Amino acid sequence: MTSCYHRLTAGQTLPNIPVQPPKIKPTASNIPLIPPRPCMNQRPVRIVLRLRKCWRVEAVGPVGRSESGDGAKKAGPGAGPGPGPCSYLVGNQRVGDRTVETGRRERNRAVEVVVAAGVTVVLGVGNRVLYKLALVPLKHYPFFLAQLATFGYVLVYFSILYLRYHAGIVTDEMLSMPKAPFLAVGLLEALAAATGMAAGAILSGASIPILSQTFLVWQILLSIIFLGRRYRVNQLVGCFLVAVGVIITVASGSGSGFSLKEAGIFWSLLMIVSFLLQAADTVLKEVIFLNAAERLECGSVDLFVVNSYGSAFQALFICLLLPFLSKLWGIPFSQLPNYLKDGAACFLNISGTISSGCDGAPLLPLLFVIVNMGFNISLLHLLKISSAVVSSLASTFSVPISVYVFTLPLPYLGVASSLPTGFVAGAVVLVLGLLVYAWSPSGSSSALA
């Protein structure tokens, strides 16, 4: 039988569904005319039908159609029926395309976290170095520097919040969140800033970043107590090594500059308490983000909402704690207005009003305030897109870099000297603890049942 066919494509009107032939019951009218194969000695009777053209109508949909137009060549002889359209589509989107899109989003998120962590490390180094440099001209006025930073934060943060609100980024639902957590954030930040400024004016520049590693220990302890988290063995071992590195550093000297021994154990403990308050503040902010993700329809709260209200309450508590803070620094409360006036004159570096010793102002204090503000924003942004532990590791990674920077001949800090053996050994143990803590097959802050 000679056969040929032409293929008529019905466009994109019908899906690519295999057409099942109708089931025909055998009757007397549709018995085939060709009889069964005859015996060898019998001549077969054949009826041959010759057709010039036979037409084959085939509906081909947009899915599953090959570029050559012949889908039969794609399947082998042993291949079963091809997959239906539901095997390729979910709704109107291909499963493969959605997988590629998900992988692309994950890569973009990973790149965002890496970039944010790098920015946090750089700003962390600048923050630690400028923290000590700013206290060179304002060594006798650390409270004035704290006030300047606090009220500067309030002004800048609320200005940015105002712009983001009118741009539609910040919603009314975010602004209507309960203010009690922000009140606690402001109290913790006020106490941390006050104790940190008081101790930082006495301690050496290289000892401050080392003592700041107690922040990691406090953060884990508080997250276990208040968040119910369970950490892996390598994380606990890393924290132990960090604590050992801090102890070794405290027990060693720091060259020709002020060492922790010379500064006294009181100021070292006061700085450690400052980082305890900062760790509590970080855990509380993490709780705020977690609660906002569950309660808000938008799924998250803008970080400038947290920063703005936290800074506002921090300024309020600084003002309320003035009698206690002035007593802590040995300033009679009655002389506090003169103290603030002299601090402003030293900050502006006005000659003839006070004694000399304000060289570097106002450039160094302003640089510290700007860099510290950028560091706080980047740290909170990293906390929001990743986790508190990732932000803590990014901050602590800047410690060895800061220690090295303090060995360089920085302006206003005098002649730099090499670090003693005990100090270097403590820093090595501390970095080793950070590496052990960071080593984890999955997220280092994951809670284990």
C-alpha positions in Angstrom: 0.0 0.0 0.0 1.4 3.3 -1.0 0.9 5.9 1.7 1.8 9.5 2.2 0.4 12.1 4.5 0.4 15.8 5.0 0.5 17.2 8.6 -1.9 20.0 9.4 -1.0 22.0 12.5 -3.9 23.6 14.4 -1.7 26.3 15.9 -1.8 26.9 19.6 -5.5 26.3 20.1 -5.3 22.7 21.5 -2.9 21.3 24.1 -0.5 18.5 23.3 -2.7 15.7 24.6 -2.4 12.3 22.9 -5.6 11.5 21.0 -7.0 8.1 21.9 -8.7 6.3 19.0 -12.3 5.4 19.6 -12.9 1.9 20.7 -14.8 0.0 18.0 -16.6 -3.2 18.8 -16.1 -5.9 16.3 -19.2 -6.4 14.2 -20.0 -8.1 11.0 -19.7 -4.8 9.2 -16.3 -3.9 10.3 -14.5 -7.2 9.9 -11.3 -6.6 7.9 -11.4 -7.7 4.3 -7.9 -9.1 4.5 -8.2 -12.7 5.7 -5.7 -14.3 8.0 -2.4 -15.6 6.6 -3.1 -18.7 4.6 -1.4 -22.0 4.7 1.8 -22.6 2.7 0.0 -24.6 0.0 -2.9 -22.2 -0.4 -2.7 -19.2 -2.7 -3.6 -16.1 -0.7 -6.4 -13.8 -1.7 -5.4 -10.2 -1.4 -7.4 -7.0 -1.8 -5.1 -4.1 -2.4 -6.3 -0.5 -1.8 -4.2 2.1 -3.6 -4.6 5.7 -2.4 -2.9 8.7 -3.9 -3.2 10.8 -0.9 -4.1 10.2 2.7 -4.5 13.0 5.2 -3.5 12.9 8.8 -4.9 15.6 11.0 -2.8 16.3 14.1 -3.3 19.0 16.7 0.0 20.2 18.0 0.1 22.5 21.0 2.8 25.0 22.0 4.2 22.7 24.6 6.1 19.6 23.6 6.5 20.7 20.0 10.0 20.2 18.7 11.8 22.8 16.6 11.7 20.4 13.5 8.0 19.9 13.8 8.3 16.1 14.1 8.0 14.9 17.7 8.1 11.2 16.7 11.8 11.3 16.1 12.5 12.3 19.7 11.2 9.1 21.2 13.0 5.8 20.8 11.3 2.5 20.0 11.2 1.5 23.6 10.0 4.8 25.0 6.6 5.0 26.5 4.1 7.7 26.0 5.6 11.2 26.5 4.9 13.2 29.6 1.8 15.3 29.6 1.7 19.0 29.9 1.4 18.9 33.7 4.9 17.4 33.8 6.3 20.6 32.4 4.0 23.3 33.6 3.0 24.5 37.0 0.3 27.1 36.3 1.8 29.1 33.4 5.4 28.7 34.5 7.9 25.9 33.6 9.2 24.0 36.5 12.8 24.2 35.2 12.4 28.0 34.8 11.2 28.3 38.4 14.1 26.2 39.7 16.6 28.4 37.8 14.9 31.5 39.2 15.0 30.2 42.7 18.7 29.4 42.4 19.3 32.9 41.0 17.6 34.5 43.9 19.6 32.4 46.4 22.9 33.4 44.7 21.8 37.0 44.7 21.0 36.8 48.4 24.3 35.1 49.2 26.1 37.9 47.3 24.1 40.5 49.2 25.1 38.9 52.5 28.8 38.8 51.5 28.8 42.4 50.4 27.0 43.5 53.6 29.4 41.5 55.7 32.4 43.1 53.9 31.1 46.6 54.4 30.5 45.8 58.1 34.0 44.6 58.6 35.5 47.8 57.0 33.2 50.1 59.0 34.0 48.0 62.1 37.7 48.6 61.8 37.1 52.3 61.2 34.7 52.5 64.1 37.2 50.9 66.6 40.1 53.1 65.5 38.1 56.3 65.4 36.5 55.5 68.7 39.9 55.9 70.4 41.0 58.8 68.2 37.9 60.7 69.0 38.6 60.4 72.7 42.1 62.0 72.3 40.8 65.6 72.1 37.7 64.7 74.2 39.5 62.6 76.8 38.1 64.7 79.6 34.7 65.0 78.0 33.5 61.4 77.1 30.0 62.2 78.2 29.8 65.1 75.9 30.8 62.9 73.0 28.1 60.4 74.0 25.5 63.1 74.0 26.7 64.4 70.7 26.4 61.0 69.1 23.1 60.2 70.7 21.3 63.4 69.6 23.0 63.3 66.2 21.6 59.8 65.7 18.1 60.9 66.6 18.2 63.8 64.1 19.7 61.7 61.2 17.6 58.6 61.8 14.3 60.4 62.0 15.1 62.4 58.9 15.8 59.2 57.0 12.7 57.6 58.4 10.6 60.6 57.3 11.9 60.3 53.7 11.3 56.5 53.6 7.8 57.0 55.0 6.9 59.4 52.2 8.5 57.1 49.7 6.2 54.3 50.8 8.9 52.1 52.2 7.8 52.6 55.8 4.1 51.9 56.4 1.7 53.0 59.0 1.6 49.4 60.3 5.3 49.5 61.0 4.9 52.8 62.9 2.0 51.4 65.0 4.1 48.6 66.5 4.3 48.4 70.3 6.8 50.9 71.7 7.7 48.9 74.8 10.5 46.9 73.1 12.0 50.1 71.7 11.9 51.5 75.2 14.0 48.6 76.4 16.4 49.0 73.5 16.9 52.7 74.3 17.6 51.9 78.0 20.2 49.2 77.1 21.9 51.4 74.5 22.1 54.4 77.0 23.7 52.3 79.6 26.1 50.6 77.1 27.1 54.0 75.6 27.7 55.5 79.0 29.8 52.7 80.4 31.7 52.2 77.2 32.7 55.8 76.9 33.8 56.0 80.5 36.0 52.9 80.2 37.2 53.7 76.7 38.7 57.0 77.8 41.1 55.0 80.2 41.8 51.8 78.4 44.4 51.4 75.7 43.3 51.4 72.0 44.5 47.8 71.4 42.7 46.4 74.4 39.2 47.7 73.5 38.7 45.4 70.4 40.0 42.5 72.4 37.6 43.0 75.3 34.8 43.5 72.8 35.0 39.8 72.0 33.1 39.1 75.2 30.1 40.4 73.2 30.0 37.0 71.4 30.0 35.1 74.7 27.2 37.3 76.1 25.2 37.0 73.0 25.2 33.2 73.0 24.3 33.0 76.7 21.5 35.5 76.4 20.1 33.7 73.2 20.1 30.4 75.1 18.3 32.0 78.1 15.8 34.2 76.3 15.5 32.6 72.8 15.8 28.9 73.8 18.5 28.2 71.3 20.9 25.2 71.4 24.3 25.6 69.8 26.6 23.0 68.4 29.7 21.7 70.0 32.1 23.6 67.7 30.3 26.8 68.5 30.7 26.3 72.3 34.3 25.4 71.8 34.9 28.5 69.8 33.3 30.7 72.4 35.5 29.0 75.1 38.6 29.8 73.0 37.4 33.4 72.6 37.1 33.7 76.4 40.5 32.2 76.9 42.0 34.7 74.4 40.4 37.6 76.4 41.8 36.2 79.6 45.3 35.9 78.2 45.1 39.4 76.9 43.9 40.8 80.2 46.8 39.1 81.9 49.4 40.5 79.5 50.7 44.0 79.0 50.4 46.3 76.0 53.8 47.7 75.4 54.6 51.3 76.3 51.0 52.4 76.2 48.4 51.9 78.8 47.8 48.2 79.5 44.8 46.6 81.1 46.8 46.1 84.2 47.9 49.7 84.4 44.3 50.9 83.7 42.9 48.7 86.5 40.6 45.8 86.7 37.6 48.1 87.3 37.7 49.8 83.9 38.2 46.4 82.2 35.2 45.0 84.0 33.2 48.1 83.1 34.0 47.7 79.5 32.9 44.0 79.7 29.6 45.1 81.3 29.2 47.6 78.4 29.4 44.7 75.9 27.0 42.7 78.0 24.5 45.5 77.6 25.2 45.6 73.8 24.6 41.9 73.5 21.3 42.2 75.3 20.4 45.0 73.0 21.2 42.8 69.9 19.2 39.9 71.2 16.2 42.2 71.9 16.4 43.6 68.3 16.4 40.1 66.9 13.3 39.4 69.0 11.7 42.5 67.5 12.4 41.4 63.9 11.1 37.9 64.6 7.9 39.2 66.1 7.4 41.7 63.3 7.8 38.9 60.7 4.9 37.1 62.3 2.6 40.0 63.1 3.0 42.4 60.2 1.4 41.8 56.8 4.4 43.2 55.0 6.5 40.5 56.7 9.2 42.7 58.2 9.9 46.0 59.8 12.2 48.6 58.3 15.5 48.9 60.2 15.2 52.7 60.5 12.0 52.3 62.5 14.0 50.3 65.1 17.0 52.7 64.9 14.9 55.8 65.2 12.8 54.9 68.1 15.6 53.1 69.9 17.8 56.3 69.6 15.0 58.5 70.7 14.5 56.5 73.9 18.3 56.3 74.4 18.5 60.1 74.4 15.6 60.2 76.9 17.3 57.8 79.3 20.6 59.6 78.9 18.9 62.7 80.2 17.2 60.9 83.0 20.4 59.2 84.1 22.4 62.4 84.3 22.8 62.4 88.1 24.1 58.8 88.1 26.3 59.3 85.1 27.9 62.5 86.4 28.6 60.7 89.7 30.2 57.8 87.8 32.6 60.1 86.0 33.3 62.1 89.2 31.5 65.2 88.0 29.3 67.0 90.6 25.8 67.3 89.2 25.8 71.1 89.9 28.9 71.5 87.7 27.4 69.5 84.8 26.3 72.6 82.8 29.8 74.0 82.9 31.2 70.6 82.0 29.0 70.4 78.9 29.9 74.0 78.0 33.6 73.2 78.2 33.1 70.0 76.2 31.4 72.0 73.5 34.2 74.5 73.4 36.7 71.7 73.2 34.7 70.0 70.4 34.7 73.2 68.4 38.4 73.7 69.3 37.8 77.3 70.3 41.1 78.8 71.4 41.4 80.9 74.6 38.4 79.4 76.3 40.0 76.3 77.9 43.4 74.9 78.2 45.1 73.3 75.2 44.8 69.6 74.4 41.8 69.6 72.0 43.9 69.1 68.9 42.0 67.0 66.3 38.6 68.4 67.1 36.1 68.6 65.6 37.3 66.5 62.7 38.0 63.3 64.7 34.8 63.3 66.8 32.7 64.0 63.7 34.4 61.2 61.8 33.7 58.8 64.7 30.0 59.8 64.8 29.6 59.4 61.0 31.5 56.0 60.8 29.8 54.7 64.0 26.4 55.6 62.5 27.2 53.8 59.3 28.5 50.8 61.2 25.3 50.6 63.3 23.2 50.7 60.1 25.2 48.1 58.3 25.3 45.8 61.3 21.5 46.0 61.7 21.0 45.5 58.0 23.2 42.4 58.1 21.3 41.2 61.2 18.0 41.6 59.2 19.1 39.8 56.0 21.1 37.0 57.7 21.2 36.4 61.5 22.7 37.8 64.7 25.5 35.4 64.7 26.6 36.3 61.1 26.6 40.0 62.1 28.6 39.2 65.2 31.2 37.2 63.2 31.5 40.0 60.7 32.1 42.4 63.6 34.6 40.2 65.3 36.5 39.5 62.1 37.6 43.1 62.2 39.3 42.6 65.6 42.8 41.3 64.3 42.7 44.0 61.6 42.0 46.7 64.3 44.8 45.3 66.5 47.2 45.6 63.6 46.1 49.1 62.8 46.9 50.2 66.4 50.5 49.1 65.9 50.9 51.6 63.1 52.0 55.2 63.7 48.6 56.7 63.8 48.3 60.5 64.3 47.4 61.9 67.8 48.2 58.5 69.4 51.9 58.9 69.8 54.7 56.5 68.8 53.4 53.0 68.0 55.1 50.1 69.6 55.1 46.3 69.0 52.7 44.2 70.9 54.1 42.0 73.7 54.1 38.2 73.4 51.2 37.7 75.7 49.0 40.1 73.8 49.8 38.4 70.5 49.2 35.0 72.0 45.8 36.1 73.3 44.9 37.5 69.9 45.9 34.2 68.1 43.8 32.1 70.5 40.9 34.5 70.0 41.1 34.3 66.2 41.4 30.5 66.5 38.2 30.5 68.5 36.4 32.6 65.9 37.4 30.1 63.2 36.3 27.1 65.2 33.0 28.9 66.0 32.4 29.8 62.3 33.1 26.2 61.1 29.7 24.6 60.7 28.0 22.5 58.0 24.9 24.7 58.0 23.7 28.0 59.6 25.7 28.7 62.7 22.8 30.2 64.5 20.4 27.3 63.9 18.5 26.1 66.9 18.9 22.4 67.7 16.2 20.5 69.5 
